[in-house]
Amino acid sequence: MLSPINQSPIAGCMRWGAWGSKFDTAAYREIIAACFDNGITSFDHADIYGDYTTEADFGAAFKQFATKRSSFQIISKCGIQMLGANRPEHSVKSYNTSKEHIINSVERSLKNLHTDYLDLLLIHRPDPLMHPDEIAAAVTLLKDAGKINQFGVSNFLPHQVSMLQKSIEVEYNQIELSIIYTEPLFNGQLDQCIEKNMIPMAWSPLGGNIFNNSVDPKNKRVLDAAKMMTEKYNCSVSAIFLAWLYLHPAGILPVLGTSKIERIIEARDAKAIQLSREDWYKLLEASRGGQVD
Ligand SMILES: NC(=O)c1ccc[n+]([C@@H]2O[C@H](COP(=O)([O-])OP(=O)(O)OC[C@H]3O[C@@H](n4cnc5c(N)ncnc54)[C@H](OP(=O)(O)O)[C@@H]3O)[C@@H](O)[C@H]2O)c1
């Protein structure tokens, strides 16, 4: 299956607004344009980012790119209900994968993002109360109305994806994955992506910012191991971490967290780095704190 999501890394927008850089409309416009000029055309959102404000802040800038809409890919997620001033009607943090909630959330995201459709909708977390037929009904309706093009999940374990696939095709699983968080190598998530032709996206591909916590023993081991390789591969430490993801045969798409265009371009270029298998395992060993069996 070919992905309409650009195979370059995806620009994650979680830290661009209230939860991070607090971009104003001009700053959003600048980074969207710079991404576009450098071949980064996929943007990752969720209804909840910035306490439900980031989609609208991004959308205020994105509407100025309306004539180029088909050259961009917009991803959003729904299913988490957060507490806070922007959702006073919520009395408990919870998940909601009801048909009504999925449809309403997508409608709201489209309005906020100033677009007629999402290229990809993801269910943000597995909901203990989810039923595959109900999710399938919402997704089918949204697809038939031209409001979403593709469908996937996020943070789902293989058995949860399999349950959903009883009723609907699942094309992506966006999971936490990095040299710091290697669980998906061993818990079946990546195996399932290969088996089912699903595309894995890695969130927090740099471990959610290990650079600011290098006293942590695991972070330090991994940073030291990567530093040893920067001369050999003529690149930065973060490019080594991304090259580590790119070597995996599942075809991982990193969802970048940076709000700096130069780091986004560097991440794009990391795709050309061919880590050796031995260097890949040296990094894994540093992360695990010991050899594989
Ligand atoms: N599906 C989910 O459940 C889920 C959960 C979390 C996140 N996400 C998605 O994944 C995206 C990425 O997550 P993340 O932000 O945790 O990813 P990340 O790329 O692992 O971490 C980004 C952080 O690292 C910093 N950073 C990057 N390169 C650096 C360097 N060379 N030196 C120092 N600091 C550096 C960035 O700061 P600068 O801005 O200064 O570069 C930023 O604060 C989010 O935007 C969101 O779209 C999805």
PDBQT file of the ligand as one rigid body, heavy atoms in Angstrom, charges set to zero:
ROOT
HETATM    1  N1  LIG A 301       0.190  10.080  19.387  1.00  0.00    +0.000 N 
HETATM    2  C1  LIG A 301       0.587  10.458  20.589  1.00  0.00    +0.000 C 
HETATM    3  O1  LIG A 301       0.101   9.977  21.620  1.00  0.00    +0.000 OA
HETATM    4  C2  LIG A 301       1.640  11.510  20.707  1.00  0.00    +0.000 A 
HETATM    5  C3  LIG A 301       2.225  11.802  21.958  1.00  0.00    +0.000 A 
HETATM    6  C4  LIG A 301       3.221  12.785  22.014  1.00  0.00    +0.000 A 
HETATM    7  C5  LIG A 301       3.614  13.449  20.845  1.00  0.00    +0.000 A 
HETATM    8  N2  LIG A 301       3.001  13.145  19.650  1.00  0.00    +0.000 N 
HETATM    9  C6  LIG A 301       3.421  13.810  18.385  1.00  0.00    +0.000 C 
HETATM   10  O2  LIG A 301       4.814  13.612  18.248  1.00  0.00    +0.000 OA
HETATM   11  C7  LIG A 301       5.464  14.863  18.047  1.00  0.00    +0.000 C 
HETATM   12  C8  LIG A 301       6.854  14.796  18.577  1.00  0.00    +0.000 C 
HETATM   13  O3  LIG A 301       6.881  14.540  19.982  1.00  0.00    +0.000 OA
HETATM   14  P1  LIG A 301       8.021  15.182  20.884  1.00  0.00    +0.000 P 
HETATM   15  O4  LIG A 301       7.903  16.644  20.828  1.00  0.00    +0.000 OA
HETATM   16  O5  LIG A 301       7.996  14.533  22.218  1.00  0.00    +0.000 OA
HETATM   17  O6  LIG A 301       9.318  14.730  20.021  1.00  0.00    +0.000 OA
HETATM   18  P2  LIG A 301      10.878  14.795  20.112  1.00  0.00    +0.000 P 
HETATM   19  O7  LIG A 301      11.347  15.173  18.741  1.00  0.00    +0.000 OA
HETATM   20  O8  LIG A 301      11.382  13.505  20.676  1.00  0.00    +0.000 OA
HETATM   21  O9  LIG A 301      11.233  15.954  21.145  1.00  0.00    +0.000 OA
HETATM   22  C9  LIG A 301      11.137  17.306  20.768  1.00  0.00    +0.000 C 
HETATM   23  C10 LIG A 301      11.869  18.153  21.759  1.00  0.00    +0.000 C 
HETATM   24  O10 LIG A 301      13.274  17.915  21.603  1.00  0.00    +0.000 OA
HETATM   25  C11 LIG A 301      13.934  19.167  21.421  1.00  0.00    +0.000 C 
HETATM   26  N3  LIG A 301      15.068  18.962  20.527  1.00  0.00    +0.000 N 
HETATM   27  C12 LIG A 301      15.046  18.393  19.303  1.00  0.00    +0.000 A 
HETATM   28  N4  LIG A 301      16.308  18.367  18.785  1.00  0.00    +0.000 NA
HETATM   29  C13 LIG A 301      17.119  18.924  19.704  1.00  0.00    +0.000 A 
HETATM   30  C14 LIG A 301      18.514  19.159  19.776  1.00  0.00    +0.000 A 
HETATM   31  N5  LIG A 301      19.303  18.820  18.768  1.00  0.00    +0.000 N 
HETATM   32  N6  LIG A 301      19.008  19.747  20.870  1.00  0.00    +0.000 NA
HETATM   33  C15 LIG A 301      18.190  20.089  21.908  1.00  0.00    +0.000 A 
HETATM   34  N7  LIG A 301      16.859  19.892  21.907  1.00  0.00    +0.000 NA
HETATM   35  C16 LIG A 301      16.321  19.309  20.814  1.00  0.00    +0.000 A 
HETATM   36  C17 LIG A 301      12.900  20.081  20.824  1.00  0.00    +0.000 C 
HETATM   37  O11 LIG A 301      13.241  21.431  21.116  1.00  0.00    +0.000 OA
HETATM   38  P3  LIG A 301      13.343  22.531  19.939  1.00  0.00    +0.000 P 
HETATM   39  O12 LIG A 301      11.948  22.913  19.556  1.00  0.00    +0.000 OA
HETATM   40  O13 LIG A 301      14.115  23.629  20.593  1.00  0.00    +0.000 OA
HETATM   41  O14 LIG A 301      14.093  21.896  18.798  1.00  0.00    +0.000 OA
HETATM   42  C18 LIG A 301      11.632  19.630  21.518  1.00  0.00    +0.000 C 
HETATM   43  O15 LIG A 301      11.490  20.262  22.786  1.00  0.00    +0.000 OA
HETATM   44  C19 LIG A 301       4.523  15.888  18.704  1.00  0.00    +0.000 C 
HETATM   45  O16 LIG A 301       4.674  17.192  18.167  1.00  0.00    +0.000 OA
HETATM   46  C20 LIG A 301       3.168  15.309  18.372  1.00  0.00    +0.000 C 
HETATM   47  O17 LIG A 301       2.798  15.711  17.056  1.00  0.00    +0.000 OA
HETATM   48  C21 LIG A 301       2.049  12.191  19.572  1.00  0.00    +0.000 A 
ENDROOT
TORSDOF 0
